[in-house]
Amino acid sequence: MELAKRFPNSKMVVIEKENELAHHQTGHNSGVIHSGIYYKPGSLKAQFARKGNKAMVHFCEEHGIPYEICGKVIVAAEEKELPIMEELYERGLQNGLDVKKIGPEELKEIEPHVKGIGAIRVPSCGIVDYRGVSAAFARLIQERGGDIRLGVRVENIVENMDHVTIETNRGTIQTRFLINCAGLHSDRMAKMAGMKTGMKIVPFRGEYYELVPEKRYLVNHLIYPVPNPDFPFLGVHFTRMMNGEVHAGPNAVLPLNVKDIRKKI
Ligand SMILES: Cc1cc2nc3c(=O)[nH]c(=O)nc-3n(C[C@H](O)[C@H](O)[C@H](O)COP(=O)(O)OP(=O)(O)OC[C@H]3O[C@@H](n4cnc5c(N)ncnc54)[C@H](O)[C@@H]3O)c2cc1C
């Protein structure tokens, strides 16, 4: 979308193997506009998350996409979580965020159904429907002359001196530049182009429960646990969604393909 804006005379094609946009992670995530509190202060990730938070809110305002800055609480349920909570709070401050430490009483006031011995309140977190965001990206790309092709799967990539040839299930495309944004397939895509990255993506699937509608009142903010430093995940959280639902999750399931399962059996 940004390239189509900066280079209005360029020709651009976006290739997606599915028959709709945002069919994978982008359309199935928690829908949270994160604040960047978790990331190492000064790191690119921390800067990127903070700028991204503002940019997303600005984008939604500009294009009439519903969003809500509902804020989040990271709750310590046990004594042993307090030092990690303290560390996170310091990170939040160093990342320039408007974070606040609150005690059990204040927590009870804003989240009456949450039991905790302390919490961090992060007001800049929000929610949005990323399918809606993707649809707006697609509309802008098309308005700026870009072409979006659905149901087109990249099967091979050949790099030549001055162009790249992309072989797909629906013919061949020649281009000067290729940007790989294939999500969990991006390692395979890089391999197709003959690159040796020394990396392999190990995918995890996230599964969620949904609160029954009569219990949605139990959750006012986004409610997160203090993350367990042994795992690279944020922990099971309660997320309010833009359509009013409240999700609890995700867990992290290593998806085994059929061949792996057969081997085990
Ligand atoms: C459970 C879970 C919860 C998350 N929650 C949040 C959250 O609350 N907030 C947040 O900011 N982030 C969240 N994330 C992270 C976020 O969803 C991802 O970082 C983001 O969606 C990645 O987008 P992407 O475009 O890189 O990948 P994807 O959305 O996976 O898109 C990649 C696309 O490439 C296509 N593709 C792959 N191979 C080919 C091929 N050979 N030919 C053509 N097309 C191909 C795929 O079909 C796919 O549509 C979450 C992630 C998970 C898994």
The ligand as an ORCA input file, in Angstrom:
! r2SCAN-3c Opt
* xyz 0 1
  C      -2.815    -16.773     17.600
  C      -2.235    -15.446     17.171
  C      -2.671    -14.270     17.768
  C      -2.120    -13.044     17.385
  N      -2.617    -11.881     17.940
  C      -2.156    -10.690     17.483
  C      -2.712     -9.466     17.961
  O      -3.629     -9.475     18.766
  N      -2.199     -8.307     17.488
  C      -1.179     -8.275     16.564
  O      -0.746     -7.179     16.174
  N      -0.644     -9.413     16.098
  C      -1.119    -10.613     16.512
  N      -0.601    -11.758     16.008
  C       0.444    -11.650     14.993
  C      -0.137    -11.243     13.634
  O      -1.395    -11.848     13.414
  C       0.842    -11.637     12.529
  O       2.102    -11.075     12.821
  C       0.381    -11.105     11.169
  O      -0.945    -11.490     10.891
  C       1.325    -11.614     10.087
  O       0.858    -11.132      8.847
  P       1.512    -11.628      7.534
  O       0.861    -10.870      6.418
  O       3.001    -11.595      7.654
  O       1.145    -13.203      7.450
  P      -0.233    -13.922      7.059
  O      -1.425    -13.211      7.557
  O      -0.066    -15.369      7.413
  O      -0.241    -13.761      5.470
  C       0.656    -14.462      4.622
  C      -0.111    -14.785      3.355
  O       0.797    -15.372      2.407
  C       0.045    -16.306      1.658
  N       0.952    -17.273      1.033
  C       1.767    -18.166      1.667
  N       2.430    -18.912      0.760
  C       2.036    -18.469     -0.458
  C       2.362    -18.865     -1.806
  N       3.205    -19.853     -2.055
  N       1.772    -18.203     -2.824
  C       0.891    -17.191     -2.585
  N       0.530    -16.796     -1.348
  C       1.105    -17.419     -0.300
  C      -0.868    -16.971      2.687
  O      -1.978    -17.586      2.069
  C      -1.227    -15.804      3.592
  O      -2.484    -15.225      3.280
  C      -1.120    -12.992     16.375
  C      -0.693    -14.183     15.772
  C      -1.242    -15.395     16.151
  C      -0.775    -16.658     15.465
*
